[in-house]
């Protein structure tokens, strides 16, 4: 459990190696000071700051930034050290530019986390005004154990006053040196910290839709509840910057020192994210103009992710309010009509007719009021969507977004992946992106059995199978496109060869691990290879020897696309597939099944656990997803590549080129 601290409150620390994560919304300088049992700093060498970022047991950022990560190793502290104070300071204004006091900026947020990103304690520093420097929190030693305390002590005189208050004789000189180091912009930018798990640091409380009534449970979680294919929490489940595989961590897989396998790309960007954009002032009596990225988050990507979540929740709740108002109006009209008809005197003459007309008029008035409120809210969401949609990065964008024409293979794994769009029948004007958190925590099932679409179109079974495979290829292409080079591998099992045409973009561009496997022998060979991979990684991790994996072991995430299931699968192969579904995601092996569930009924209950473990998607619009608040039946619209567009093939070509360059 994360401890949300208030000023003066403390919390025990069970770990000695920690990270201090800071989000200030504006560039600040971060430092850490060591002091004795009396709170006295013995010299400048007891302070880690941008000019001297590394001290025994401490490492801080080398420049001012809106977001910081400070490393602390309490076991490396000498016996003389009893306190570690985390300090924040606004850079000295240059020519009057920039904030000069914390009261003019958003309240800084500080979190203490383990090295795995798990948040231990957090503190939002409120109540600041004229202060330009603040002791945010302190880690202190008490009876042989370490604790964290929220301090929030500010100083209007800046760092010089702060250091002087802690007994440092060279306070003024050190403060001037820090200001000079920040002004020169010494060294590097720090990597944006992982997303918070706290639900309090979001402008909108995000809740998650669940998979619909007869199609399984909520997909995968990341912070809080999860949307239909949103599959993850906004703001991150366990504090991931770029989401990492469940089995991955931060050391080199071939390092002799051991430790968890590193599945990160060595060239990932580490620049700090820009501050959130400011909304333009609203006209009197008019709603505020929407701005892309106005939700809270550690980076623009997370702000956009949380903003999409907020749009989803806003649409769900405003529609629920409308439906509730209509239900109330109907029940009130029924009650009034029943009362009018129950009086025998009202059945003669025009009195009864007048009562019925009055009841219907009141019903229409209530419904019109509710509809007007819904239309107003939907219009605001449409305006927000028109601003947000063009600003989305490729992982969140539709295939017709111009960002794909400027596509470059990324250096980082994004937070989430777009699987399509969601809409409600009362609000046809707005589509909300359906985002799934990465890395995948459950497989996907593309239903090839649905032949009638909610838009009234009907396709025969052959066309439905083709559309299902086209949809699977589009999903696979997007997964390949959003992962760094050589960090995502795709295998295909196509026993009868019926998906050759749909698979052409993957096969012809050379992004597949090998030609699609055909026949029973091909199915057996691919399944055996992936099961061996799962077993090897599991044994290495359980044995505490991740560096013992065979030389040349492919550490990339693996996706297996199975077409026309269960054709070509015997009982043994089905059990192997279930094993991959159950055990694979935890070690980076995922499944995408293209199948008609009704055709698989001959296997009986054997396959029921398999279907329940997968997230069902359809190649045509379908209302099989539901949210957890009121059970809205959301219409899912699959991602479609514009007719005649070569964008998908162009993107895959760039992926293949990047892989060849990487493997040279």
N, C-alpha and C positions, 0 to 999 in steps of 0.2 A: 504494500500500500504506500502511495506517495503521501508525505506529510506536507500539507499546505500551511506554511508557518506564517505567523503574524509577528510584529515587532516584539523582540524579547523572548520569543518562544524557542525552545531547543528540541533537538531530536538526536537519538543515538545513531552512530555510524558503525555499520558492521563490516565495512570494507576499508582497506587502507589505500588502495589505488582508485582515485576518483577523477571525475571531470567536473568542472564548474562551467555551466553553460549560461550565457548572458544574452539577452535580447533587449535592446534599448530603443529601437525604432529610430535612432539617430546615431551618428558616429560618436563613440566614446572611447577613451583610453582605459584599458584594464590593467591592474597591477595586483600584486599579492605581497603582503608584508608579514614577516615573521617577528614574533615578539616573545618575551619571557612571561613568567607567571604574573608579573605586574603590568603587563601590556606595554612594555617598553621595547622600542626598536633599538638595537645596539649599534647599528651602523648602516650605511647605504648598501653594504653587501647582504643585508638581511631583507632587501626589497627586490623582487622581480618585477621589471617594468619594461616598456617598449625599448628603452635603450640598453637594457641588460636583461633579456627575457628569460634566461635560464639561471636558476639558483638550485642548490641541493634540494631535491624533492619538489621543485616547482618549474613550470614553464608557462609563460603567458604569451599573448599575442604581441607582435612587433609593431603594430600600427593601430590607429583608431579605426573602429568599424562598428556597424550597428549590431553585429552578432559576434560572439567570441566563444572559444572553448579553451579553458585553462586546465592544465594537467597538474594533479597533486598526488604525491606519493608520501603518505604519512609515515611509512616505515623508514623513509630516508631522512626524516627530521632528526636532528641531534637532541640529546636530552635537555639542552638549554631552551629549546623551542617548545612553548606551551600554547601558542596561538598562531593561526594562519588567517590573516584578515584579507578579504577580497575587496579591492578598492576600485571605484569607478570615478572617472573625471571627464568633464566636458573639455575638449581641446580649447586652448586659448583662442578667442575670436580674432580673426584676421581682418582688420579693417572694418570691424563691426558686423561681419558676416557670421552666421551660425548662432545657435542658442548659447546664451551665457549663463543660464540657470536651469536646473532640472524641472522647475515649476512650469517651464514653457514647452516641455516635451512630454511624451507618453511615459507613464511610470515604468521604470526598468524592471525586468523580470530576471531572476537568477534561480538556477536549478542545480542541485548536486545530484550527479548520476554516477552509476557504475560504469566500467569500461564497456559494458555491453549495451549501454544506452538506457538501462532501467533507472527511472527517476526515483531518488531516495527522498529528497525534500526540495521544496521550492518556496520562493518568497517574492512577492511583488512589492516593490519599494514605493509606498504611497506616502503622501503628506509632505513631499519636498516642495520648496518654493524658490528661495534665493540661492540655495546651495549649488555650487558648481563641482563639488567633490563629495563622495559619500562612501562610508564603510558599509558595504552591502550586507555581508554576513561574515561570520568567523567560525573556523574550525578550532576547537579548543580541547585540551587534554584534561581529563578529570578522573582521578583515581585509576590511572593506567589505561583508560578508555577514551576514545575520541567522540566528540559530539559536534553538531552544527547548531549555531544560534543565529537567528535573524536579528540584525543590528539596525540598519537603516539610519545611521548617524550621519547627518550632512554637515558640510562646512561651507559657509558663504565665501571664506577666504581661499578656497580651492585646496590643492594638494599641499601647499606650503603650510597652511593652518592645520590640515589633517596630520601631516607628519610631525609638526611641532607639538600637537596635542598628545602624540604617542612617544614623546621624549627624544626625538631625533634631533641632534644638534645641527646637522647639515640640512635641515628641512627645506630652506629656501633654495639652496643649491640643487638639491635633488629634484625638487618640483620644476625648477627651470630646465634641468637636464631632460626631464621627461617631456616637457613641452617642446623642447628643441628636437628631441628624437621623433616625436609625433609629427612635428612640422616638416621634418626632412623625409618623412614617410619611409623609415628604415624597414628594409626587408620585405617580407611577404604578406599577402593577404591570408586570412585564416579561412578555412573551409566552413561553410555554413553549418551550424549545429543541427543534429537530427530534430525532427518534429517533436513537439511536446505531446505527452499523453494526457495532460490535464484537459478536461473539458471546459475549464474556465477561461482558456486563452483563445477563444474563438468568438467572432462577432455573431455567429449563429450557432445554436446548439444543433449539431448534426446527429440525426438518428438514421437508422438503416432499414431499408426495405428488405423484406425476406422473400425467398422464392415462394411462388404461389401455392395455392391450396393443395394441389396434388403433385407438386413437383419438387419435393425435398425441402430442405431447411435453408436457413440463411447461409449464403455462400461463405466467404472467409472473412474474418474479422481483422481489423487492424486497429484504430482507437475507438472504443465504444461500439455501438451497434453498427450493422453493416447493410448497405443497400443491395438491391437485387443482384446486380452484378457489380455493384460498387465494391463489394467484396472487401472492404477494409474500412478502417476508421479514418475519419479525417484527422489530421494532425498526427498520424502515425501511431502504430501500435506499441512498439517498444522503443520508440525513439530512433527512427532510422533516417539518416540524411538522404542518401540514395539507398532505397531498400536493399538489404543484403539477403542472400539465401539463408535459410534457417541453419544451414550447416556451415556457413562461411563466417569468417571474422577478419582479423587484421594482420595476420602474419604470412610470410611467404610460404607456399606449400612445400618448397624445396629447402627451406631454412633448416639448418642443423639444430637450431634451438628448440624445435618442436612448436606446439601450439596449434590452434585451429587453422584449417585450410583458408587461404586467402583467395577469394573469388572476385576481388576488386581489380579494376583496370589500373595499371601503373601510371597512366597519364591523365587521370581524372582531373577536371578543373577544380580549383580551390578558391576561386574568387568569391568574395562576400556578396550576397544578394543586394540589389538596390532597395532603398526604402520604399514602402508602399506609396502609390500615387495619391495625391490629394484630390478630393472630389471638387469640381467647380461649384461655386456658390449657387444655391437655388434661388429662383425668382420668388418673390413673396406669394404665398399661397400655392406654390407649385412643389411637387416632390423633388428631392435632390437628384441631380443628374447621375446616372450610374457610371461607375468607373471600373475598368477591368483590374482585378487584383486588390479590391478594397477590403477583403477579408483579412484576418490576422494570420500570420504564419512566419516561418523562419526564412522563407525564400519566396520569390514570385511564383514559382511552380506550386508551392504549398498554398499560397494565398488564392491562386486560381482554383486549386483543388477544393479548398474549403468554400470558396464562393459558389462553385457548382453544387456542392453539398447543400449550401444555404438555399440556392434556387430550388433544388429538389424538395427540401423540407417546406419552403414557403408555398410551393405549389400544392404539396400534399395537404397542408393545413388550411389554406384558403379554400381548396376544393371541399375539404371535410366540413368547413364552416358553411359553405353553400349547401351541401347536401343536408346538413343538419337543419338549416333554416327551411329548406323545402319540405323536409319531413315534418317539422313543426307546423308549417302552414297547412299541410294536408291533414294532420291529426286535428288541428283546430277547426278546419272547415268541416271535417267529418263530425266532430262533436257538436258544432253549431247546427248542422243539418239534422243530426239525430234529435237535438232538443226541439227544433222547429217541427219535425214530423211527429214527435211524441205528444204534442199538444193538439187535441182534436179540433180546437177552434181555429188552428192555423191551416187546417186542411180545406176549409171552405173559403171561397173568395180569393182575393189576391194577396191576403196577408202571408200565406205560406210561400207564394212565389216571391214576394218581396224579401222574406227572410232568407230564402235560398240565394237570391241574387246578391244580397248583402254579404252572405258568407263567401260566395265565390269572388266577390269584389275584394274582400279583405284578403283572401288567399292570393289573388293576383297581385295585390299591392305588396304583400310580404315577399312573394317570389321575385317580383321585379326589383325590390330593394336588395335582396340577396344577390340577384344576378348583376345588378349594377356594381355592388361591392366586389364580386368576383371579377367582373370585366376590368374594374380599375386595377385590381391586384395583378391580373394577368397582363394588362398593358404595361405595368411597371416591369414585370418579369420579361416581357418581350423586349422592352427597351434595354434591359440589362443583358439579355442574351445577345442582342445585336452588337453590344460593346464587347462582351466576353468572348464570343465565338471567334472573332478574327484574331484575338490575342492569345488563343490557346496554343501551346507548343504541339509539335507533331503527335506526341503520344496521346494527347487529349483531343486532337482535331479530327474533323471529318476528312474523308479522302478528297473532297473538293476544296479544301482550304488551301489558299496559295502557299502556305508555309511548306507544303510538301515539294513545291517546285524549287525551293531553296534548301532542300533537305541535305544534311550532312550526317554521317554516322556519328552518334553521340559518344561522349567520353564517360558518361555517367548513366546509371540505370534510373529511369524516372520513377516517381512515386506510384503512378498508376497508368492504366491502359484503357483506352476507350473501346467499348464493345458494341456500341450502337447508341440509340436514343430511347428515351422514355417519354410518354405523353399520357394525358388523361382525356376522356371523351368530352368533358366540359370545357377543356382548354386546348382546342386543336391548334391554336396559333403558336404554342410554345412547345419546344422539344428540349429536354434536359439531357445533357450527355450522361451516358451510363459508364461509370469508371470502375475498374477493377484494380485493387491494390497489387503491386508487385513487390517481391516475387510471388508467383502463383502459389496458392495454398490448397487449391483443389482443381481438378480437371474440368474440361468443358465437354458438353455433349451437344452436338449440332443435330437437331431432330430432322430427319429426312422423311418423316411420315406425315407431316402436316401438309394437306393439299389445298385447303381453303384459307384465304387471308381475310383479316378483318376489314380490309379495304374493298372487299367484294370480289376480288379476283380469284380465279380457280386455276390450279395447275394439275396436270396429271402426275402420276407417281414418278415417271421418268424425269420430267422437268423438275420436280421437287428434289429428287436425288442430285440432279446437276446443280440446282441452286444451293443445296446444303453443302456440297463440296466447294462451290465458289465462295460461300461464306466462310468455310473452314480455311481456305487458302488466304482470304483477306485477313482473317484473324492471325494466321501464322505469319503472314508478311509483315503485319504491324509489330508482332512480337520480335521478329528478326530486326526490324528497323529501329526499335527503341532501345535495343541492347547494344553495348559497345562491341566493336569488332571481336569476333572469336569468343564471345561470352554467351552465345545461344546457338544450339545445334538442333536441327529438325530432322527427324526420321519419318518415313512414310511407309505404311503397310497398306497395300492395295491388292488384296488377294486375287481378284478377278481382272484387274487392270481396267476397271470401269471408270476410274477417275483420272485417266491419263490426260484428257483434254483440260480439265479444270486445274490439274497440277502443273500444266505447262509453264506458267510463270516461275514456279519454284524450280522445276527441273531444268529449264533452258537457261536460267541465269546462273545456275551452279551453286545455289545456296544450300542445297540439301546435303546431308552427310553422305548420301549415296543414292543410287537409283531406287525408286519405290520398290519395296519387296513384294513379290507376287507368289501366289500358291502357298500351300501349307508349309512347304520347306522354308519359304521366305519369312512367313509369320514366325515359325519356330526360331529361326536364326536371330531375328531382330529382338524378339522377346527375351531370348537367352542372354543376349549381349547386354541389354538394359538391366535385367535382373542381376547379372554379375556386377554391373556398375553399382547398383543399389547396395548389394551385399558388401562390396569392397569398401565403400565409403562408410557404411554403418560399422563395419568391423574396425576400421581405422579410428573412427571417432570414439567408439566405445572402449577401444584399447588405449586411447590417449596418444595415438601415434599417427596423426594425420599426414606427417611427412613420410610415412612408410608406403604411401601409394606408389604403384608401379611407375617407372619413368615414362614420360609421354602421356600420362593419364589425362584425359579430357576433363578439365574442371568446369567446363561451361554448363549452363542449364540445358537440359535435354527435353525436347518435346516430341512425343510420338503421335502422329496422326494416323488413325485407323479408319479406313473407308469401308463402307458396306458391311459393317459388323452385323451379325456374327458369321458371315460367309467366310469360310476358310479357317474357322476356329473350332477345334475339338474341345472336350471338357478340360483337358490339361492346359490348353492355351487360354481358355477362359479363366481358369484359376490363376494362371500367371498374370493375366491382365488385371485381375482383382488385386493381386499382390502389388503390382506397380501403382495402382490407384491408391491403395492404403499406405504403402511405405515410401513411394517415390517422391511425393512433394517435399518431404522433410530433407531429402538429400538431392533435390534439384532435378527430379525426373517427373515430367508431367504428361498427361494424356489428353488428347482431343479426339473424341469418338464421333464419327458420322454414322448414324444408325436410326432405324425405325424401331421404336420400342415394341410395337405390336408384332412385328416380324420376329422379334426375339422371344415371344411368349412361349415358344416351344421349349425353352430351357427352364420354364417354370420359375420358382422362387430363387433359383440359383443366382440370377442376375439382378434381383431386387436391390441387394446392397450396392451393386455397381452403379445402378441408376441414381440411387440416393446420394452417392458420394460425388456426383458430377453436377455441375451447374448447367441446366438446360437452356439452350438458346435455339432460336428458330430461324429459318432462311426467309420467312415471310412475317409480316407484322402479326403479333399474337399477344393476348392479354393474360399470360400465365405467371406474371410476377406481381407480388403484393407487398405493400409496406406494412410495418409492424404497428403503426398507430391506430389506423381505422380499417386496415385491410383493403385499401384501394386496389383495384385490378388495373395495374399499369400496362399500357400497350408498349411492347418492346418492338423496336424497329431495327433490323440488322444493318450493319454498315454496308454501304454499296459504293462501288467504284463508278464514277460517272461513265455513262455509255460512250464507248469509243475512246476513253481516256487511256493513256499509256503510263499514268502516274505510278501504278503499282509495279509495273515491270521496270520503270526507271529507278524507283527506290530500291528494288531488289538488285538491280545491276550495280548500284553504288555500294550496297552491302557486300556483294560478291567481290568488288574491286578492293574494298577496305580489308576484307579478309585475306585476299592474296597479298596485299601490301604488308599486313601484319605478320603473316606467316613466312615472309622472306627471311 
